[in-house]
Amino acid sequence: HGTQIGNPVLLEFSAANFRSLRAEQSLDLRATATRELSNVVRRPEGLDAETRGVTAVAAVFGANASGKTSLFVAADFMCRAVLLSTAGAVEGSGVLQEVVPFKFDPQSLVGPTRLRAVFLHGGVRREYGMVLQPGPGAKGFVRVVSEWLREWPRGRARDVFLRGEAAAAAGHALPWWVSEEGFHGGRRLAGDLFEQTRDDVLFLSLASQRNHPQAKLVVNWFHERFHTAFRKSTRQTEESMLADPRVAEYVSRLMCAADTGIQRVEIRRDEETSSSVQALRTRLEQAAPEWKLEVDTDAFTTRMVHRGESGEEVVLPLAEESNGTQRLFRLAGPIYAALRDGRCLWIDELDTGMHHWLLRAIVKMFQNPATNPNGAQLLFTTHDAALMDSTLFRRDQIWIVEKDAAQGSQLYSLVDFEDKPRKSQPLFKAFLSGRFGGVPQLDEAAIMQWPRGDP
């Protein structure tokens, strides 16, 4: 059943009180008992006996403003929190202050935000989580009130460290606790590290910065394996193409195979523009050294080479290509890196500017062990109901987000429906009919009336 792989994989991600995610919502990639498409299930090293496997792809459907993006922004925030929480120079200036609670409930505005990830790495299951709480008063900054790392070596649960409320809930007298066996350096080293950890900094981040092995392992997993394609995807593709001829060849082949009319992609570093940007950045930093400038000084010229009717080459800059072509180019770098390195890749609205058949091809690339030998995972949101196909996905790979009466997002998979559609009825037709929820309740009459209103 499935394929044995030893690469790190995400098992579950959950978030509570983050944007539209009021109550805790979990995206669980562990396979259920359904017998559909068993060939897409993987058996990575370290799974417990009760877990049937892990799926390589999860597709999240839902109406506009249902909360699909909230789930992905929460994952992006958690990753940046782990990697950057120590970067704030003074208390209350770091990345944790960017947390956005659920705003349709006064209690949630001042309540805790909870984020948690469960993953496999090195054949061991681990769970890392944090609880963030805004401080009292208008000037109160977001604090870490709970943090924990748990692992299951040889299948038995063990807390590695507990902080704040997690330590108190476990019955420990101090505001922190570490395992003498599971935490390198034991309580003596932990005491020094916790003493240096500010209220608005994650202990995991600081311990990793101090070169602690267990903390570094988890932080490196977020850095190397957990990727959200929100920022700088175009730059990632361009930089990767220049750095590695294999990436350049892959991107050209992908753009050509996608029926864009492109024969190849050419890219070069624009030294003149790069020098001008660097000079401007230097002047700004000298004029205002207190400012933090996150400006990329590298500039690139990317051109798409087409072939005209008589065989001559026609070169177009990337900016003159269609939105869909530009989108595919932006995602080509992250997709290549995910498949090469066995990453978990999150893409919001993968179908934007993409044809249905191209989407299916990308999904199949991640589903097939031959094209995905390193166990990469693809998590994406989409409005393309035609992807809801039982020949492409198992029911535990299809997730739906829907708002409740209190404007909170609810996340569930098709496995949660006992009343399965008949085999003769396509899943996407059942979805569009509203059988699974996740479709907008439009006031079509009002929509059709507005052009006739007063100017």
C-alpha positions as CSV (number, residue, x, y, z in Angstrom):
1,H,0.0,0.0,0.0
2,G,1.7,3.2,-1.1
3,T,5.4,3.9,-1.5
4,Q,8.1,4.0,1.2
5,I,9.9,7.3,1.4
6,G,12.2,8.7,4.0
7,N,11.8,12.4,3.3
8,P,10.4,14.9,5.8
9,V,6.7,15.5,5.3
10,L,3.9,17.6,6.8
11,L,1.3,15.6,8.6
12,E,-1.0,18.3,9.9
13,F,-1.3,22.1,10.2
14,S,-3.8,23.8,12.4
15,A,-4.7,27.4,13.4
16,A,-7.1,29.1,15.7
17,N,-8.1,32.8,16.1
18,F,-6.2,33.8,13.0
19,R,-8.1,36.0,10.5
20,S,-11.3,34.2,9.7
21,L,-10.2,31.0,11.5
22,R,-12.1,31.5,14.8
23,A,-12.2,28.0,16.2
24,E,-9.2,25.7,15.6
25,Q,-9.2,24.3,12.0
26,S,-6.9,21.5,11.0
27,L,-5.6,20.5,7.5
28,D,-4.7,16.8,8.1
29,L,-2.7,15.1,5.3
30,R,-2.8,11.7,6.9
31,A,-4.7,9.2,4.8
32,T,-8.0,7.8,6.0
33,A,-9.5,4.4,5.6
34,T,-11.0,5.1,2.2
35,R,-9.6,2.7,-0.5
36,E,-9.7,5.2,-3.4
37,L,-6.5,5.7,-5.4
38,S,-4.2,3.9,-2.9
39,N,-1.3,4.6,-5.3
40,V,-1.2,8.3,-4.3
41,V,-0.6,7.4,-0.6
42,R,3.0,7.4,0.7
43,R,4.4,5.6,3.7
44,P,7.3,7.7,4.9
45,E,9.6,6.4,7.6
46,G,8.4,7.2,11.1
47,L,4.7,6.8,10.7
48,D,3.0,5.1,13.7
49,A,1.2,1.8,13.1
50,E,-2.2,3.3,13.2
51,T,-1.5,5.9,10.4
52,R,-2.3,4.5,6.9
53,G,0.0,6.9,5.1
54,V,0.3,10.5,3.9
55,T,-1.2,12.2,0.8
56,A,1.1,14.2,-1.5
57,V,-1.6,16.7,-2.5
58,A,-4.5,18.5,-0.8
59,A,-6.9,20.8,-2.7
60,V,-8.9,23.3,-0.8
61,F,-12.2,24.6,-2.3
62,G,-14.6,27.3,-1.2
63,A,-16.5,30.4,-2.1
64,N,-14.9,33.8,-2.2
65,A,-14.2,35.2,1.3
66,S,-14.8,31.7,2.8
67,G,-11.4,31.6,4.5
68,K,-9.2,29.5,2.1
69,T,-6.5,32.2,2.0
70,S,-6.7,32.6,5.8
71,L,-5.4,29.1,6.2
72,F,-2.5,29.7,3.9
73,V,-1.6,33.1,5.4
74,A,-1.6,31.4,8.8
75,A,0.9,28.8,7.5
76,D,3.0,31.6,6.0
77,F,2.9,33.6,9.3
78,M,3.9,30.6,11.4
79,C,6.9,29.9,9.1
80,R,8.1,33.5,9.2
81,A,7.6,33.6,13.0
82,V,9.8,30.6,13.5
83,L,12.5,32.0,11.1
84,L,12.3,35.7,12.1
85,S,11.0,36.2,15.6
86,T,14.5,37.1,16.9
87,A,15.0,39.8,14.4
88,G,13.1,42.6,16.3
89,A,15.6,44.9,17.9
90,V,13.4,46.0,20.8
91,E,10.4,44.4,22.5
92,G,7.2,44.7,20.4
93,S,9.0,45.3,17.1
94,G,9.3,41.7,15.7
95,V,7.3,39.6,13.3
96,L,4.9,38.3,16.0
97,Q,3.2,41.7,16.1
98,E,1.8,40.9,12.6
99,V,-0.6,38.3,13.9
100,V,-4.2,39.1,12.9
101,P,-6.9,37.7,15.2
102,F,-10.6,37.0,14.3
103,K,-12.3,40.4,14.2
104,F,-16.0,39.5,14.3
105,D,-15.9,38.8,18.1
106,P,-14.6,41.2,20.7
107,Q,-13.3,38.4,22.9
108,S,-11.2,37.0,20.0
109,L,-9.6,40.4,19.4
110,V,-7.9,40.1,22.8
111,G,-7.8,36.3,22.9
112,P,-4.9,33.9,22.1
113,T,-3.9,32.8,18.6
114,R,-2.8,29.2,18.4
115,L,-0.6,27.7,15.6
116,R,0.6,24.1,15.4
117,A,2.4,21.9,12.9
118,V,3.0,18.1,13.0
119,F,5.6,16.7,10.7
120,L,8.0,13.8,10.1
121,H,11.8,14.4,10.0
122,G,14.6,11.9,10.3
123,G,12.0,9.1,10.8
124,V,10.6,10.8,14.0
125,R,7.2,12.5,14.3
126,R,7.4,15.9,15.9
127,E,4.8,18.5,16.9
128,Y,5.7,22.2,17.4
129,G,3.2,24.8,18.5
130,M,2.8,28.3,19.9
131,V,0.1,30.4,21.5
132,L,0.4,34.2,21.0
133,Q,-1.5,36.7,23.2
134,P,-1.8,40.5,22.8
135,G,-0.7,42.4,26.0
136,P,-3.1,44.6,28.0
137,G,-3.7,48.2,26.9
138,A,-3.5,50.0,23.6
139,K,0.3,49.8,23.6
140,G,0.5,46.1,24.6
141,F,2.6,44.0,22.3
142,V,1.9,40.4,21.3
143,R,3.6,37.9,23.7
144,V,4.3,34.2,23.6
145,V,2.2,32.7,26.4
146,S,2.7,29.1,25.4
147,E,5.2,27.1,23.3
148,W,6.0,23.4,23.0
149,L,8.0,20.8,21.1
150,R,6.9,17.2,21.3
151,E,8.4,14.1,19.6
152,W,7.7,10.4,19.2
153,P,11.1,8.6,19.1
154,R,10.5,4.9,18.7
155,G,6.8,5.6,18.7
156,R,6.6,6.9,22.3
157,A,5.5,10.5,23.0
158,R,8.0,12.7,24.8
159,D,7.9,16.5,25.5
160,V,11.2,18.1,24.5
161,F,10.4,21.6,26.0
162,L,7.4,23.4,27.4
163,R,7.0,27.1,27.9
164,G,4.4,29.2,29.7
165,E,0.9,27.7,29.8
166,A,2.1,24.5,28.3
167,A,4.5,23.9,31.2
168,A,1.8,24.9,33.7
169,A,-0.8,22.5,32.2
170,A,1.7,19.7,32.5
171,G,2.1,20.4,36.2
172,H,5.5,22.1,36.3
173,A,6.2,24.8,38.8
174,L,8.6,26.8,36.7
175,P,7.4,28.8,33.6
176,W,9.4,26.4,31.5
177,W,10.5,22.8,31.4
178,V,12.8,20.7,29.3
179,S,13.4,16.9,29.1
180,E,16.8,16.0,30.5
181,E,16.9,13.1,28.0
182,G,15.4,14.9,25.0
183,F,16.8,18.4,25.3
184,H,20.6,18.7,24.6
185,G,22.3,20.3,27.6
186,G,19.4,19.6,29.9
187,R,18.0,22.1,32.4
188,R,21.3,24.0,33.0
189,L,21.6,25.1,29.4
190,A,17.8,25.6,29.1
191,G,17.8,27.9,32.1
192,D,20.3,30.2,30.4
193,L,18.4,30.1,27.1
194,F,15.0,30.9,28.6
195,E,16.6,33.7,30.6
196,Q,17.6,35.3,27.3
197,T,14.2,34.8,25.6
198,R,12.1,37.9,25.5
199,D,8.3,37.6,25.9
200,D,7.9,38.5,22.2
201,V,10.4,36.0,20.9
202,L,10.0,32.3,20.3
203,F,12.2,30.1,22.4
204,L,12.7,27.8,19.4
205,S,14.1,30.6,17.3
206,L,16.5,31.9,20.0
207,A,17.7,28.4,20.8
208,S,18.3,27.7,17.1
209,Q,20.2,31.0,16.8
210,R,22.4,29.8,19.8
211,N,23.1,26.6,17.7
212,H,21.0,24.2,19.8
213,P,20.7,20.9,17.9
214,Q,17.0,20.1,18.5
215,A,15.9,23.6,17.9
216,K,18.0,23.9,14.8
217,L,16.4,20.7,13.4
218,V,12.9,22.2,13.7
219,V,13.9,25.6,12.4
220,N,15.7,24.1,9.5
221,W,12.6,22.0,8.6
222,F,10.6,25.2,8.4
223,H,13.4,26.9,6.4
224,E,14.1,24.1,4.0
225,R,10.9,22.1,3.7
226,F,8.0,24.5,4.4
227,H,7.5,26.9,1.6
228,T,4.6,29.3,0.9
229,A,4.6,30.8,-2.6
230,F,3.4,34.2,-1.6
231,R,6.4,36.4,-1.9
232,K,9.2,36.9,-4.5
233,S,8.3,33.9,-6.6
234,T,9.3,35.6,-9.8
235,R,12.7,36.5,-8.3
236,Q,13.1,32.9,-7.0
237,T,12.5,31.6,-10.5
238,E,14.9,34.1,-12.0
239,E,17.7,33.5,-9.5
240,S,17.3,29.8,-9.7
241,M,17.6,29.8,-13.5
242,L,20.8,31.9,-13.4
243,A,22.3,29.7,-10.6
244,D,21.5,26.3,-12.1
245,P,21.3,25.5,-15.9
246,R,19.1,22.5,-15.0
247,V,16.5,24.9,-13.6
248,A,16.7,27.1,-16.7
249,E,16.2,24.0,-18.9
250,Y,13.2,22.9,-16.9
251,V,11.5,26.3,-16.9
252,S,12.0,26.6,-20.7
253,R,10.6,23.1,-21.2
254,L,7.7,23.7,-18.9
255,M,6.7,27.0,-20.6
256,C,7.0,25.3,-24.0
257,A,5.0,22.2,-23.0
258,A,2.2,24.4,-21.5
259,D,1.2,25.5,-25.1
260,T,2.2,29.1,-24.4
261,G,3.9,29.4,-27.8
262,I,7.2,30.0,-26.1
263,Q,10.2,28.1,-27.5
264,R,12.6,29.0,-24.7
265,V,13.3,31.5,-21.9
266,E,16.3,33.8,-21.8
267,I,17.4,35.6,-18.6
268,R,20.3,37.8,-17.7
269,R,21.3,39.9,-14.8
270,D,20.7,43.7,-15.4
271,E,24.0,45.1,-13.9
272,E,23.1,48.7,-14.7
273,T,19.8,48.7,-12.9
274,S,21.3,46.6,-10.0
275,S,24.0,49.3,-9.5
276,S,21.5,52.1,-9.6
277,V,19.2,50.4,-7.0
278,Q,22.2,49.6,-4.8
279,A,23.4,53.3,-4.9
280,L,19.9,54.5,-4.0
281,R,19.6,52.1,-1.1
282,T,23.0,53.2,0.2
283,R,22.0,56.9,0.1
284,L,18.7,56.1,1.9
285,E,20.4,54.1,4.6
286,Q,22.9,56.9,5.2
287,A,20.1,59.5,5.4
288,A,18.0,57.4,7.7
289,P,20.0,54.6,9.4
290,E,17.1,53.7,11.7
291,W,15.0,52.5,8.7
292,K,15.0,48.8,7.8
293,L,15.1,48.6,4.1
294,E,14.1,45.2,2.6
295,V,15.1,46.0,-1.0
296,D,16.5,43.5,-3.5
297,T,19.3,45.2,-5.4
298,D,19.5,42.5,-8.0
299,A,17.6,43.1,-11.2
300,F,16.9,40.7,-14.1
301,T,15.9,40.9,-17.7
302,T,13.6,38.0,-18.6
303,R,12.6,37.4,-22.3
304,M,10.4,34.8,-23.9
305,V,11.4,33.6,-27.3
306,H,8.6,32.7,-29.7
307,R,8.8,31.5,-33.3
308,G,6.9,33.4,-36.0
309,E,4.9,32.0,-38.9
310,S,7.9,32.0,-41.3
311,G,10.2,30.5,-38.6
312,E,11.9,33.7,-37.4
313,E,12.3,34.2,-33.7
314,V,10.2,36.9,-31.9
315,V,11.4,38.0,-28.5
316,L,8.9,39.4,-25.9
317,P,9.7,40.7,-22.4
318,L,8.0,38.8,-19.6
319,A,5.7,41.8,-18.9
320,E,4.1,41.5,-22.4
321,E,3.1,37.9,-21.9
322,S,-0.4,37.0,-20.7
323,N,-1.2,37.0,-17.0
324,G,-1.4,33.2,-17.1
325,T,2.0,32.8,-18.7
326,Q,3.5,35.2,-16.1
327,R,1.8,33.2,-13.3
328,L,3.2,29.9,-14.6
329,F,6.7,31.4,-14.8
330,R,6.5,32.7,-11.2
331,L,5.5,29.3,-10.0
332,A,8.0,27.3,-12.0
333,G,10.8,28.1,-9.6
334,P,9.0,27.1,-6.4
335,I,7.6,24.0,-8.1
336,Y,11.0,22.9,-9.3
337,A,12.5,23.5,-5.9
338,A,9.7,21.6,-4.1
339,L,10.1,18.5,-6.3
340,R,14.0,18.7,-6.1
341,D,14.2,19.1,-2.4
342,G,11.0,17.3,-1.2
343,R,9.4,20.5,0.1
344,C,5.8,21.1,1.3
345,L,4.7,23.8,-1.1
346,W,1.6,26.0,-0.4
347,I,0.1,27.9,-3.3
348,D,-3.0,30.1,-2.9
349,E,-5.4,30.1,-5.9
350,L,-3.3,27.9,-8.1
351,D,-5.9,28.1,-10.8
352,T,-5.4,31.9,-11.3
353,G,-4.7,32.3,-15.0
354,M,-4.2,28.5,-15.4
355,H,-6.1,26.2,-17.7
356,H,-7.8,23.2,-16.2
357,W,-5.6,20.7,-18.0
358,L,-2.4,22.4,-16.9
359,L,-3.6,22.3,-13.3
360,R,-4.2,18.6,-13.6
361,A,-0.8,18.0,-15.0
362,I,0.8,19.9,-12.1
363,V,-1.2,17.8,-9.6
364,K,-0.2,14.6,-11.4
365,M,3.4,15.6,-11.2
366,F,3.2,15.7,-7.4
367,Q,1.0,12.6,-7.2
368,N,3.4,10.4,-9.2
369,P,6.4,8.9,-7.4
370,A,8.3,8.8,-10.7
371,T,8.2,12.6,-11.1
372,N,8.2,13.2,-7.3
373,P,10.7,10.8,-5.9
374,N,11.6,13.0,-3.0
375,G,8.2,13.1,-1.4
376,A,7.3,16.7,-2.1
377,Q,3.8,17.9,-1.1
378,L,1.5,20.4,-2.8
379,L,-1.3,22.2,-0.9
380,F,-3.4,24.6,-2.9
381,T,-6.6,26.5,-2.9
382,T,-8.8,26.7,-6.1
383,H,-12.1,27.7,-7.5
384,D,-11.8,25.1,-10.4
385,A,-14.7,22.7,-9.4
386,A,-13.8,20.4,-12.3
387,L,-10.7,19.4,-10.4
388,M,-13.0,17.7,-7.9
389,D,-12.6,14.4,-9.7
390,S,-12.5,11.0,-8.2
391,T,-10.1,9.8,-10.9
392,L,-7.6,12.6,-9.7
393,F,-8.2,12.8,-5.9
394,R,-9.2,10.7,-3.0
395,R,-12.0,12.2,-0.9
396,D,-9.5,12.8,2.0
397,Q,-7.5,15.1,-0.4
398,I,-10.5,17.3,-1.2
399,W,-11.1,20.0,1.5
400,I,-13.9,22.6,1.7
401,V,-14.0,25.9,3.6
402,E,-17.3,27.5,4.5
403,K,-18.2,30.4,6.7
404,D,-20.6,29.8,9.6
405,A,-23.3,32.3,10.9
406,A,-20.7,34.0,13.1
407,Q,-18.4,34.5,10.0
408,G,-15.9,31.9,11.2
409,S,-14.4,29.6,8.7
410,Q,-15.0,25.8,9.0
411,L,-12.6,23.4,7.2
412,Y,-13.6,19.8,6.4
413,S,-12.8,17.1,3.9
414,L,-15.2,15.1,1.8
415,V,-14.5,12.1,4.0
416,D,-16.6,13.9,6.7
417,F,-19.7,13.3,4.6
418,E,-21.3,10.0,5.3
419,D,-23.8,10.5,2.5
420,K,-21.5,9.8,-0.4
421,P,-22.7,10.8,-3.9
422,R,-23.5,7.9,-6.3
423,K,-20.6,6.7,-8.4
424,S,-22.6,7.8,-11.5
425,Q,-22.7,11.4,-10.2
426,P,-19.5,13.3,-10.6
427,L,-18.1,15.0,-7.5
428,F,-17.9,18.4,-9.1
429,K,-21.6,18.3,-10.0
430,A,-22.5,17.4,-6.4
431,F,-20.3,20.2,-5.2
432,L,-21.8,22.8,-7.5
433,S,-25.3,21.8,-6.5
434,G,-24.4,22.8,-2.9
435,R,-24.4,19.2,-1.5
436,F,-21.0,19.6,0.2
437,G,-21.3,23.3,1.1
438,G,-18.6,25.8,0.1
439,V,-20.5,27.5,-2.7
440,P,-21.6,31.1,-2.5
441,Q,-25.3,32.0,-1.8
442,L,-25.6,34.7,-4.4
443,D,-28.4,37.2,-4.6
444,E,-28.5,37.0,-8.4
445,A,-31.5,39.3,-8.7
446,A,-29.6,42.1,-6.9
447,I,-26.5,41.5,-9.0
448,M,-28.5,41.8,-12.2
449,Q,-30.2,45.0,-11.0
450,W,-27.3,47.2,-10.2
451,P,-26.4,48.4,-13.7
452,R,-29.9,50.0,-13.9
453,G,-29.4,52.0,-10.8
454,D,-28.8,55.8,-10.6
455,P,-25.4,56.9,-11.8
